[in-house]
Amino acid sequence: MTIYTVFVEPKTSGNIGFLARCMKNFGLKKLILIKPCKLKDDAYYQAMHAKELVENAQIYETLDEFIEDKQITQTIATTGTPGGSYNIPRIPITASQMGEKINPEKQNIALLFGREGDGLSNEELEKCDTLVTIPTSEEYPIMNITHAASIIFYEIYKNTQKTYPIDDMDIADYEDKQVLNQAIDEITQKLDYPDYKQKQVNILAKRIIGRAFITGRELRTMRGLLNRINKRIENKQEE
Amino acid sequence: MTIYTVFVEPKTSGNIGFLARCMKNFGLKKLILIKPCKLKDDAYYQAMHAKELVENAQIYETLDEFIEDKQITQTIATTGTPGGSYNIPRIPITASQMGEKINPEKQNIALLFGREGDGLSNEELEKCDTLVTIPTSEEYPIMNITHAASIIFYEIYKNTQKTYPIDDMDIADYEDKQVLNQAIDEITQKLDYPDYKQKQVNILAKRIIGRAFITGRELRTMRGLLNRINKRIENKQEE
């Protein structure tokens, strides 16, 4: 089961390259072009290290041929101009709602991106199972097509990937944090705070650390700092 | 209070235009250029209906001049190459974590985007309060700069459409943070760290505070704590 990225009647060769790069950034490999413009050098140049996606792009004359050929089970179109509830063919969900719902393991999914400028026709939109819109400023809602695509890819990747860069790092665990809070408590105890105030300071420090997504490495460095401070204050008192 | 989009040493005039368009798509208006390349026609052409953002872009010679001039309280940099937990200056949070925490109503926020290709230098990254990374495929993690920017803008836009408990809080301002970082530096100077290590500890403390989106009240309490600690260590040395 696969996710296909489908560029319908691209007019600008360079945009095909940009799209390919965005695809590879988010682990998408299958590029489909429906009745595309002539692929010039800039299609390969803008693709940077995703040239092979452009080289391996499959070309179809019509959207229907592609949908039938690849046995697409879920057709998702993005529209920059979502209709109100009065315009049934254009009622969309948001990109993040789509990202949460999508399930590439079980489906052949086609992500449709329309012609630059004109977008997808109502007829094409009516063929789609899901319409997706990206919340944008009313003052200028029309995004460049590859920038819109990168956000769609990002929302899918975010939701289908279990690991983020930060998840790969050793996030401080409960015991680590207890030790850190204890070290803070030991220091504040020595600083002649009134009890209620010392308790406040400890809670506050604990909160800040909690909010900061502190990693294990950072925590160990912080603990080292607190130990040095604690020792210095101790020394002072011993004298 | 404002969000500034800061393009550090752009090399390609067209990218400035693409960035301006992405900004306006997500309601951002203030474009800052640090030591930019010459602005050619394509900067205005690629901006499409965001030309005025390029025309009104403010240019600075250095990042420091801008940060001081605009009294920036939260400097957020995106990095395509997040360090592991071993690399303290490069520990990031994800774009969505940033979007959930950011509070433009109460802060002067700078979103930094580095030179095409090279990105931001370690020195520049060390100046930042928060590092943000976009989860991407390991096979090709390096995004085009304006596509990365559009995802950052999108996450901020998505989240600032709602209101947050933190909105009611007084966010620490520019001077407050300078004073706090100074207080931390004064303490670490006294703790017999090797220079490189002391610098690391300062950056780390600054980052944790940055990531925690600390409030003015919290900051004043922290400063009180640090002053007590600093005084104690001083006393010890005087004896």
Interface residues (C-beta under 8 A of the other chain):
Chain A: F18 R21 C22 K24 N25 F26 G27 M48 H49 A50 A95 S96 I134 P135 T136 S137 E139 Y140 P141 I142 M143 N144 T146 H147 S150 I151 Y154 Y157 K158 Q161 Y164 P165 I166 D168 M169 D170 I187 T188 K190 L191 D192 Y193 Q200 V201 L204 A205 R207 I208 I209 R211 A212 F213 I214 T215 G216 R217 E218 T221 M222 L225 R228 I229 R232 I233 N235 K236 E239
Chain B: F18 R21 C22 K24 N25 F26 G27 M48 H49 A50 P82 G84 S85 Y86 I88 I91 P92 I93 T94 A95 S96 Q97 K101 T133 I134 P135 T136 S137 E139 Y140 P141 I142 M143 N144 T146 H147 S150 I151 Y154 Y157 K158 Q161 I187 T188 K190 L191 D192 Y193 Q200 V201 L204 A205 R207 I208 I209 R211 A212 F213 I214 E218 T221 M222 G224 L225 R228 I229 R232 I233 N235 K236 E239
